[in-house]
Each structure stands twice: as C-alpha cells, then as structure tokens.
Amino acid sequence: MEKITLNVEGMSCGHCVKAVETSVGALNGVSTVKVDLENKKVDVEFKGSEVSVDKIKETIDDQGYEVK
C-alpha cells in the first residue's frame, strides 16, 4: 500500500468532503480516503499497481477542486 497527501483547493463544506471521498473511494485500488477540510488536505491510501496518483488527482479535478 502507498499513501499520499494532496493539497486541494476549493473544498468548503461537508458536501465537498463527501464528493471527494465518494469519487476517489470508488476508484479500483483505493482503500481509504480522508479529507481534512480545515487544512485543505486529502489523504489517500492505495495500491500503486491498480491506480496512479495522476488518476486520483484527475478524479478530484473532475469534482471541481484544484489539486496543488
């Protein structure tokens, strides 16, 4: 398992947290997603052999948030 912490701009409420956690959590290979709304961070634990960091970032971008 690999872990990454992404800085994400544009999240401001519970809906944002749910949108990111649900969309990233649905990716094959992702085991856990934890959004820290106050610090604008998203922690993801995943299998690098099944999903790439770029795919995770793209999924967050698709929800309307900007990965820094």
PDB file of N, CA, C and O in Angstrom, chain B, residues numbered from 101:
ATOM      1  N   MET B 101       0.831  -1.194   0.000  1.00  0.00           N
ATOM      2  CA  MET B 101       0.000   0.000   0.000  1.00  0.00           C
ATOM      3  C   MET B 101       0.871   1.252   0.000  1.00  0.00           C
ATOM      4  O   MET B 101       1.911   1.318   0.657  1.00  0.00           O
ATOM      5  N   GLU B 102       0.416   2.224  -0.749  1.00  0.00           N
ATOM      6  CA  GLU B 102       1.086   3.527  -0.778  1.00  0.00           C
ATOM      7  C   GLU B 102       0.160   4.559  -0.145  1.00  0.00           C
ATOM      8  O   GLU B 102      -1.060   4.394  -0.134  1.00  0.00           O
ATOM      9  N   LYS B 103       0.753   5.615   0.377  1.00  0.00           N
ATOM     10  CA  LYS B 103      -0.027   6.712   0.944  1.00  0.00           C
ATOM     11  C   LYS B 103       0.451   8.014   0.334  1.00  0.00           C
ATOM     12  O   LYS B 103       1.641   8.212   0.086  1.00  0.00           O
ATOM     13  N   ILE B 104      -0.512   8.900   0.098  1.00  0.00           N
ATOM     14  CA  ILE B 104      -0.179  10.224  -0.426  1.00  0.00           C
ATOM     15  C   ILE B 104      -1.091  11.243   0.246  1.00  0.00           C
ATOM     16  O   ILE B 104      -2.246  10.954   0.558  1.00  0.00           O
ATOM     17  N   THR B 105      -0.552  12.442   0.464  1.00  0.00           N
ATOM     18  CA  THR B 105      -1.349  13.560   0.961  1.00  0.00           C
ATOM     19  C   THR B 105      -1.333  14.636  -0.106  1.00  0.00           C
ATOM     20  O   THR B 105      -0.275  15.123  -0.505  1.00  0.00           O
ATOM     21  N   LEU B 106      -2.525  15.000  -0.561  1.00  0.00           N
ATOM     22  CA  LEU B 106      -2.666  16.010  -1.606  1.00  0.00           C
ATOM     23  C   LEU B 106      -3.220  17.297  -1.015  1.00  0.00           C
ATOM     24  O   LEU B 106      -4.101  17.261  -0.156  1.00  0.00           O
ATOM     25  N   ASN B 107      -2.709  18.426  -1.470  1.00  0.00           N
ATOM     26  CA  ASN B 107      -3.262  19.735  -1.107  1.00  0.00           C
ATOM     27  C   ASN B 107      -4.336  20.067  -2.132  1.00  0.00           C
ATOM     28  O   ASN B 107      -4.073  20.100  -3.334  1.00  0.00           O
ATOM     29  N   VAL B 108      -5.552  20.312  -1.642  1.00  0.00           N
ATOM     30  CA  VAL B 108      -6.685  20.520  -2.541  1.00  0.00           C
ATOM     31  C   VAL B 108      -7.381  21.834  -2.199  1.00  0.00           C
ATOM     32  O   VAL B 108      -7.786  22.053  -1.057  1.00  0.00           O
ATOM     33  N   GLU B 109      -7.515  22.698  -3.188  1.00  0.00           N
ATOM     34  CA  GLU B 109      -8.197  23.985  -3.025  1.00  0.00           C
ATOM     35  C   GLU B 109      -9.644  23.878  -3.497  1.00  0.00           C
ATOM     36  O   GLU B 109      -9.962  23.104  -4.400  1.00  0.00           O
ATOM     37  N   GLY B 110     -10.512  24.668  -2.869  1.00  0.00           N
ATOM     38  CA  GLY B 110     -11.886  24.778  -3.327  1.00  0.00           C
ATOM     39  C   GLY B 110     -12.893  24.013  -2.481  1.00  0.00           C
ATOM     40  O   GLY B 110     -14.098  24.160  -2.686  1.00  0.00           O
ATOM     41  N   MET B 111     -12.434  23.208  -1.545  1.00  0.00           N
ATOM     42  CA  MET B 111     -13.360  22.473  -0.673  1.00  0.00           C
ATOM     43  C   MET B 111     -13.765  23.385   0.473  1.00  0.00           C
ATOM     44  O   MET B 111     -12.911  23.999   1.112  1.00  0.00           O
ATOM     45  N   SER B 112     -15.086  23.479   0.742  1.00  0.00           N
ATOM     46  CA  SER B 112     -15.520  24.412   1.773  1.00  0.00           C
ATOM     47  C   SER B 112     -16.617  23.881   2.690  1.00  0.00           C
ATOM     48  O   SER B 112     -17.005  24.566   3.636  1.00  0.00           O
ATOM     49  N   CYS B 113     -17.129  22.672   2.432  1.00  0.00           N
ATOM     50  CA  CYS B 113     -18.260  22.204   3.223  1.00  0.00           C
ATOM     51  C   CYS B 113     -18.329  20.678   3.238  1.00  0.00           C
ATOM     52  O   CYS B 113     -17.517  19.996   2.614  1.00  0.00           O
ATOM     53  N   GLY B 114     -19.301  20.172   3.953  1.00  0.00           N
ATOM     54  CA  GLY B 114     -19.489  18.733   4.048  1.00  0.00           C
ATOM     55  C   GLY B 114     -19.777  18.082   2.708  1.00  0.00           C
ATOM     56  O   GLY B 114     -19.366  16.949   2.461  1.00  0.00           O
ATOM     57  N   HIS B 115     -20.483  18.795   1.846  1.00  0.00           N
ATOM     58  CA  HIS B 115     -20.766  18.252   0.505  1.00  0.00           C
ATOM     59  C   HIS B 115     -19.465  18.035  -0.266  1.00  0.00           C
ATOM     60  O   HIS B 115     -19.306  17.038  -0.970  1.00  0.00           O
ATOM     61  N   CYS B 116     -18.540  18.983  -0.122  1.00  0.00           N
ATOM     62  CA  CYS B 116     -17.244  18.860  -0.803  1.00  0.00           C
ATOM     63  C   CYS B 116     -16.502  17.623  -0.308  1.00  0.00           C
ATOM     64  O   CYS B 116     -15.942  16.865  -1.100  1.00  0.00           O
ATOM     65  N   VAL B 117     -16.504  17.428   1.006  1.00  0.00           N
ATOM     66  CA  VAL B 117     -15.841  16.269   1.598  1.00  0.00           C
ATOM     67  C   VAL B 117     -16.431  14.988   1.042  1.00  0.00           C
ATOM     68  O   VAL B 117     -15.701  14.086   0.632  1.00  0.00           O
ATOM     69  N   LYS B 118     -17.759  14.907   1.027  1.00  0.00           N
ATOM     70  CA  LYS B 118     -18.435  13.698   0.543  1.00  0.00           C
ATOM     71  C   LYS B 118     -18.152  13.464  -0.937  1.00  0.00           C
ATOM     72  O   LYS B 118     -17.932  12.325  -1.350  1.00  0.00           O
ATOM     73  N   ALA B 119     -18.155  14.522  -1.736  1.00  0.00           N
ATOM     74  CA  ALA B 119     -17.904  14.390  -3.178  1.00  0.00           C
ATOM     75  C   ALA B 119     -16.515  13.809  -3.436  1.00  0.00           C
ATOM     76  O   ALA B 119     -16.357  12.909  -4.261  1.00  0.00           O
ATOM     77  N   VAL B 120     -15.511  14.326  -2.727  1.00  0.00           N
ATOM     78  CA  VAL B 120     -14.138  13.853  -2.922  1.00  0.00           C
ATOM     79  C   VAL B 120     -13.986  12.430  -2.387  1.00  0.00           C
ATOM     80  O   VAL B 120     -13.439  11.563  -3.069  1.00  0.00           O
ATOM     81  N   GLU B 121     -14.469  12.190  -1.172  1.00  0.00           N
ATOM     82  CA  GLU B 121     -14.316  10.856  -0.575  1.00  0.00           C
ATOM     83  C   GLU B 121     -15.040   9.789  -1.392  1.00  0.00           C
ATOM     84  O   GLU B 121     -14.520   8.687  -1.564  1.00  0.00           O
ATOM     85  N   THR B 122     -16.229  10.101  -1.894  1.00  0.00           N
ATOM     86  CA  THR B 122     -17.002   9.131  -2.666  1.00  0.00           C
ATOM     87  C   THR B 122     -16.359   8.853  -4.022  1.00  0.00           C
ATOM     88  O   THR B 122     -16.233   7.695  -4.420  1.00  0.00           O
ATOM     89  N   SER B 123     -15.956   9.897  -4.727  1.00  0.00           N
ATOM     90  CA  SER B 123     -15.404   9.705  -6.075  1.00  0.00           C
ATOM     91  C   SER B 123     -14.040   9.020  -6.037  1.00  0.00           C
ATOM     92  O   SER B 123     -13.791   8.102  -6.817  1.00  0.00           O
ATOM     93  N   VAL B 124     -13.164   9.449  -5.150  1.00  0.00           N
ATOM     94  CA  VAL B 124     -11.837   8.832  -5.058  1.00  0.00           C
ATOM     95  C   VAL B 124     -11.954   7.432  -4.476  1.00  0.00           C
ATOM     96  O   VAL B 124     -11.258   6.516  -4.914  1.00  0.00           O
ATOM     97  N   GLY B 125     -12.823   7.264  -3.499  1.00  0.00           N
ATOM     98  CA  GLY B 125     -13.025   5.958  -2.879  1.00  0.00           C
ATOM     99  C   GLY B 125     -13.566   4.913  -3.837  1.00  0.00           C
ATOM    100  O   GLY B 125     -13.402   3.716  -3.604  1.00  0.00           O
ATOM    101  N   ALA B 126     -14.211   5.352  -4.915  1.00  0.00           N
ATOM    102  CA  ALA B 126     -14.779   4.428  -5.896  1.00  0.00           C
ATOM    103  C   ALA B 126     -13.736   3.880  -6.874  1.00  0.00           C
ATOM    104  O   ALA B 126     -14.005   2.927  -7.605  1.00  0.00           O
ATOM    105  N   LEU B 127     -12.548   4.487  -6.882  1.00  0.00           N
ATOM    106  CA  LEU B 127     -11.502   4.026  -7.803  1.00  0.00           C
ATOM    107  C   LEU B 127     -10.974   2.659  -7.374  1.00  0.00           C
ATOM    108  O   LEU B 127     -10.774   2.413  -6.185  1.00  0.00           O
ATOM    109  N   ASN B 128     -10.752   1.780  -8.335  1.00  0.00           N
ATOM    110  CA  ASN B 128     -10.140   0.490  -8.039  1.00  0.00           C
ATOM    111  C   ASN B 128      -8.745   0.719  -7.478  1.00  0.00           C
ATOM    112  O   ASN B 128      -7.963   1.491  -8.031  1.00  0.00           O
ATOM    113  N   GLY B 129      -8.442   0.047  -6.382  1.00  0.00           N
ATOM    114  CA  GLY B 129      -7.127   0.160  -5.779  1.00  0.00           C
ATOM    115  C   GLY B 129      -7.051   1.125  -4.619  1.00  0.00           C
ATOM    116  O   GLY B 129      -6.072   1.112  -3.873  1.00  0.00           O
ATOM    117  N   VAL B 130      -8.070   1.972  -4.444  1.00  0.00           N
ATOM    118  CA  VAL B 130      -8.078   2.921  -3.327  1.00  0.00           C
ATOM    119  C   VAL B 130      -8.728   2.244  -2.125  1.00  0.00           C
ATOM    120  O   VAL B 130      -9.851   1.748  -2.208  1.00  0.00           O
ATOM    121  N   SER B 131      -7.999   2.230  -1.000  1.00  0.00           N
ATOM    122  CA  SER B 131      -8.549   1.584   0.189  1.00  0.00           C
ATOM    123  C   SER B 131      -9.143   2.584   1.184  1.00  0.00           C
ATOM    124  O   SER B 131     -10.180   2.311   1.789  1.00  0.00           O
ATOM    125  N   THR B 132      -8.496   3.737   1.357  1.00  0.00           N
ATOM    126  CA  THR B 132      -9.053   4.746   2.262  1.00  0.00           C
ATOM    127  C   THR B 132      -8.843   6.154   1.699  1.00  0.00           C
ATOM    128  O   THR B 132      -7.850   6.438   1.030  1.00  0.00           O
ATOM    129  N   VAL B 133      -9.813   7.023   1.993  1.00  0.00           N
ATOM    130  CA  VAL B 133      -9.734   8.439   1.616  1.00  0.00           C
ATOM    131  C   VAL B 133     -10.184   9.236   2.835  1.00  0.00           C
ATOM    132  O   VAL B 133     -11.261   8.991   3.380  1.00  0.00           O
ATOM    133  N   LYS B 134      -9.368  10.181   3.258  1.00  0.00           N
ATOM    134  CA  LYS B 134      -9.729  11.019   4.395  1.00  0.00           C
ATOM    135  C   LYS B 134      -9.492  12.470   4.016  1.00  0.00           C
ATOM    136  O   LYS B 134      -8.372  12.862   3.690  1.00  0.00           O
ATOM    137  N   VAL B 135     -10.552  13.261   4.061  1.00  0.00           N
ATOM    138  CA  VAL B 135     -10.463  14.687   3.731  1.00  0.00           C
ATOM    139  C   VAL B 135     -10.339  15.489   5.022  1.00  0.00           C
ATOM    140  O   VAL B 135     -11.138  15.323   5.943  1.00  0.00           O
ATOM    141  N   ASP B 136      -9.337  16.357   5.082  1.00  0.00           N
ATOM    142  CA  ASP B 136      -9.152  17.301   6.182  1.00  0.00           C
ATOM    143  C   ASP B 136      -9.543  18.669   5.635  1.00  0.00           C
ATOM    144  O   ASP B 136      -8.724  19.379   5.051  1.00  0.00           O
ATOM    145  N   LEU B 137     -10.801  19.023   5.833  1.00  0.00           N
ATOM    146  CA  LEU B 137     -11.366  20.248   5.254  1.00  0.00           C
ATOM    147  C   LEU B 137     -10.634  21.495   5.761  1.00  0.00           C
ATOM    148  O   LEU B 137     -10.339  22.399   4.979  1.00  0.00           O
ATOM    149  N   GLU B 138     -10.345  21.547   7.050  1.00  0.00           N
ATOM    150  CA  GLU B 138      -9.714  22.721   7.658  1.00  0.00           C
ATOM    151  C   GLU B 138      -8.324  22.998   7.072  1.00  0.00           C
ATOM    152  O   GLU B 138      -7.964  24.150   6.831  1.00  0.00           O
ATOM    153  N   ASN B 139      -7.555  21.942   6.849  1.00  0.00           N
ATOM    154  CA  ASN B 139      -6.195  22.099   6.329  1.00  0.00           C
ATOM    155  C   ASN B 139      -6.094  21.914   4.819  1.00  0.00           C
ATOM    156  O   ASN B 139      -5.000  21.963   4.258  1.00  0.00           O
ATOM    157  N   LYS B 140      -7.232  21.704   4.163  1.00  0.00           N
ATOM    158  CA  LYS B 140      -7.298  21.555   2.703  1.00  0.00           C
ATOM    159  C   LYS B 140      -6.406  20.417   2.209  1.00  0.00           C
ATOM    160  O   LYS B 140      -5.663  20.570   1.240  1.00  0.00           O
ATOM    161  N   LYS B 141      -6.493  19.266   2.896  1.00  0.00           N
ATOM    162  CA  LYS B 141      -5.675  18.120   2.534  1.00  0.00           C
ATOM    163  C   LYS B 141      -6.544  16.882   2.337  1.00  0.00           C
ATOM    164  O   LYS B 141      -7.589  16.725   2.968  1.00  0.00           O
ATOM    165  N   VAL B 142      -6.084  16.012   1.446  1.00  0.00           N
ATOM    166  CA  VAL B 142      -6.752  14.736   1.214  1.00  0.00           C
ATOM    167  C   VAL B 142      -5.696  13.641   1.335  1.00  0.00           C
ATOM    168  O   VAL B 142      -4.721  13.618   0.584  1.00  0.00           O
ATOM    169  N   ASP B 143      -5.903  12.737   2.288  1.00  0.00           N
ATOM    170  CA  ASP B 143      -5.018  11.590   2.476  1.00  0.00           C
ATOM    171  C   ASP B 143      -5.632  10.396   1.766  1.00  0.00           C
ATOM    172  O   ASP B 143      -6.807  10.087   1.961  1.00  0.00           O
ATOM    173  N   VAL B 144      -4.835   9.727   0.944  1.00  0.00           N
ATOM    174  CA  VAL B 144      -5.317   8.575   0.185  1.00  0.00           C
ATOM    175  C   VAL B 144      -4.351   7.412   0.387  1.00  0.00           C
ATOM    176  O   VAL B 144      -3.137   7.566   0.253  1.00  0.00           O
ATOM    177  N   GLU B 145      -4.911   6.245   0.712  1.00  0.00           N
ATOM    178  CA  GLU B 145      -4.131   5.014   0.783  1.00  0.00           C
ATOM    179  C   GLU B 145      -4.585   4.151  -0.387  1.00  0.00           C
ATOM    180  O   GLU B 145      -5.781   3.925  -0.571  1.00  0.00           O
ATOM    181  N   PHE B 146      -3.626   3.667  -1.181  1.00  0.00           N
ATOM    182  CA  PHE B 146      -3.981   2.988  -2.420  1.00  0.00           C
ATOM    183  C   PHE B 146      -2.909   1.993  -2.842  1.00  0.00           C
ATOM    184  O   PHE B 146      -1.781   2.015  -2.351  1.00  0.00           O
ATOM    185  N   LYS B 147      -3.295   1.124  -3.766  1.00  0.00           N
ATOM    186  CA  LYS B 147      -2.353   0.181  -4.378  1.00  0.00           C
ATOM    187  C   LYS B 147      -1.864   0.800  -5.677  1.00  0.00           C
ATOM    188  O   LYS B 147      -2.637   0.977  -6.618  1.00  0.00           O
ATOM    189  N   GLY B 148      -0.572   1.129  -5.726  1.00  0.00           N
ATOM    190  CA  GLY B 148       0.001   1.768  -6.900  1.00  0.00           C
ATOM    191  C   GLY B 148      -0.052   0.901  -8.142  1.00  0.00           C
ATOM    192  O   GLY B 148       0.026   1.409  -9.260  1.00  0.00           O
ATOM    193  N   SER B 149      -0.185  -0.398  -7.957  1.00  0.00           N
ATOM    194  CA  SER B 149      -0.267  -1.296  -9.103  1.00  0.00           C
ATOM    195  C   SER B 149      -1.644  -1.252  -9.762  1.00  0.00           C
ATOM    196  O   SER B 149      -1.814  -1.726 -10.885  1.00  0.00           O
ATOM    197  N   GLU B 150      -2.638  -0.675  -9.052  1.00  0.00           N
ATOM    198  CA  GLU B 150      -4.008  -0.640  -9.575  1.00  0.00           C
ATOM    199  C   GLU B 150      -4.495   0.754  -9.964  1.00  0.00           C
ATOM    200  O   GLU B 150      -5.362   0.891 -10.828  1.00  0.00           O
ATOM    201  N   VAL B 151      -3.941   1.783  -9.332  1.00  0.00           N
ATOM    202  CA  VAL B 151      -4.378   3.148  -9.629  1.00  0.00           C
ATOM    203  C   VAL B 151      -3.189   4.095  -9.475  1.00  0.00           C
ATOM    204  O   VAL B 151      -2.376   3.940  -8.564  1.00  0.00           O
ATOM    205  N   SER B 152      -3.097   5.071 -10.368  1.00  0.00           N
ATOM    206  CA  SER B 152      -1.978   6.016 -10.334  1.00  0.00           C
ATOM    207  C   SER B 152      -2.352   7.277  -9.554  1.00  0.00           C
ATOM    208  O   SER B 152      -3.527   7.600  -9.385  1.00  0.00           O
ATOM    209  N   VAL B 153      -1.329   7.972  -9.090  1.00  0.00           N
ATOM    210  CA  VAL B 153      -1.538   9.255  -8.421  1.00  0.00           C
ATOM    211  C   VAL B 153      -2.204  10.225  -9.385  1.00  0.00           C
ATOM    212  O   VAL B 153      -3.072  10.999  -8.980  1.00  0.00           O
ATOM    213  N   ASP B 154      -1.812  10.197 -10.649  1.00  0.00           N
ATOM    214  CA  ASP B 154      -2.420  11.083 -11.652  1.00  0.00           C
ATOM    215  C   ASP B 154      -3.921  10.828 -11.776  1.00  0.00           C
ATOM    216  O   ASP B 154      -4.700  11.770 -11.922  1.00  0.00           O
ATOM    217  N   LYS B 155      -4.327   9.564 -11.719  1.00  0.00           N
ATOM    218  CA  LYS B 155      -5.756   9.225 -11.816  1.00  0.00           C
ATOM    219  C   LYS B 155      -6.507   9.751 -10.595  1.00  0.00           C
ATOM    220  O   LYS B 155      -7.631  10.236 -10.719  1.00  0.00           O
ATOM    221  N   ILE B 156      -5.895   9.657  -9.422  1.00  0.00           N
ATOM    222  CA  ILE B 156      -6.518  10.184  -8.208  1.00  0.00           C
ATOM    223  C   ILE B 156      -6.681  11.694  -8.321  1.00  0.00           C
ATOM    224  O   ILE B 156      -7.746  12.231  -8.014  1.00  0.00           O
ATOM    225  N   LYS B 157      -5.620  12.385  -8.764  1.00  0.00           N
ATOM    226  CA  LYS B 157      -5.682  13.841  -8.944  1.00  0.00           C
ATOM    227  C   LYS B 157      -6.740  14.223  -9.970  1.00  0.00           C
ATOM    228  O   LYS B 157      -7.495  15.175  -9.770  1.00  0.00           O
ATOM    229  N   GLU B 158      -6.792  13.477 -11.066  1.00  0.00           N
ATOM    230  CA  GLU B 158      -7.773  13.748 -12.128  1.00  0.00           C
ATOM    231  C   GLU B 158      -9.200  13.598 -11.601  1.00  0.00           C
ATOM    232  O   GLU B 158     -10.080  14.384 -11.953  1.00  0.00           O
ATOM    233  N   THR B 159      -9.425  12.603 -10.769  1.00  0.00           N
ATOM    234  CA  THR B 159     -10.750  12.373 -10.196  1.00  0.00           C
ATOM    235  C   THR B 159     -11.165  13.531  -9.302  1.00  0.00           C
ATOM    236  O   THR B 159     -12.325  13.943  -9.318  1.00  0.00           O
ATOM    237  N   ILE B 160     -10.224  14.058  -8.519  1.00  0.00           N
ATOM    238  CA  ILE B 160     -10.523  15.220  -7.666  1.00  0.00           C
ATOM    239  C   ILE B 160     -10.794  16.447  -8.542  1.00  0.00           C
ATOM    240  O   ILE B 160     -11.730  17.202  -8.278  1.00  0.00           O
ATOM    241  N   ASP B 161      -9.985  16.646  -9.573  1.00  0.00           N
ATOM    242  CA  ASP B 161     -10.210  17.755 -10.518  1.00  0.00           C
ATOM    243  C   ASP B 161     -11.597  17.662 -11.151  1.00  0.00           C
ATOM    244  O   ASP B 161     -12.280  18.673 -11.311  1.00  0.00           O
ATOM    245  N   ASP B 162     -12.009  16.450 -11.508  1.00  0.00           N
ATOM    246  CA  ASP B 162     -13.311  16.243 -12.139  1.00  0.00           C
ATOM    247  C   ASP B 162     -14.469  16.638 -11.228  1.00  0.00           C
ATOM    248  O   ASP B 162     -15.570  16.927 -11.699  1.00  0.00           O
ATOM    249  N   GLN B 163     -14.213  16.648  -9.919  1.00  0.00           N
ATOM    250  CA  GLN B 163     -15.256  17.059  -8.964  1.00  0.00           C
ATOM    251  C   GLN B 163     -15.299  18.579  -8.804  1.00  0.00           C
ATOM    252  O   GLN B 163     -16.162  19.110  -8.106  1.00  0.00           O
ATOM    253  N   GLY B 164     -14.360  19.276  -9.455  1.00  0.00           N
ATOM    254  CA  GLY B 164     -14.364  20.733  -9.414  1.00  0.00           C
ATOM    255  C   GLY B 164     -13.397  21.354  -8.426  1.00  0.00           C
ATOM    256  O   GLY B 164     -13.489  22.545  -8.130  1.00  0.00           O
ATOM    257  N   TYR B 165     -12.469  20.557  -7.914  1.00  0.00           N
ATOM    258  CA  TYR B 165     -11.494  21.059  -6.950  1.00  0.00           C
ATOM    259  C   TYR B 165     -10.105  21.035  -7.572  1.00  0.00           C
ATOM    260  O   TYR B 165      -9.837  20.247  -8.479  1.00  0.00           O
ATOM    261  N   GLU B 166      -9.231  21.893  -7.087  1.00  0.00           N
ATOM    262  CA  GLU B 166      -7.909  22.032  -7.678  1.00  0.00           C
ATOM    263  C   GLU B 166      -6.856  21.388  -6.786  1.00  0.00           C
ATOM    264  O   GLU B 166      -6.697  21.762  -5.624  1.00  0.00           O
ATOM    265  N   VAL B 167      -6.140  20.419  -7.341  1.00  0.00           N
ATOM    266  CA  VAL B 167      -5.045  19.788  -6.624  1.00  0.00           C
ATOM    267  C   VAL B 167      -3.800  20.625  -6.827  1.00  0.00           C
ATOM    268  O   VAL B 167      -3.409  20.896  -7.962  1.00  0.00           O
ATOM    269  N   LYS B 168      -3.176  21.035  -5.740  1.00  0.00           N
ATOM    270  CA  LYS B 168      -1.974  21.879  -5.802  1.00  0.00           C
ATOM    271  C   LYS B 168      -0.730  21.015  -5.866  1.00  0.00           C
ATOM    272  O   LYS B 168       0.383  21.538  -5.923  1.00  0.00           O
TER     273      LYS B 168
END
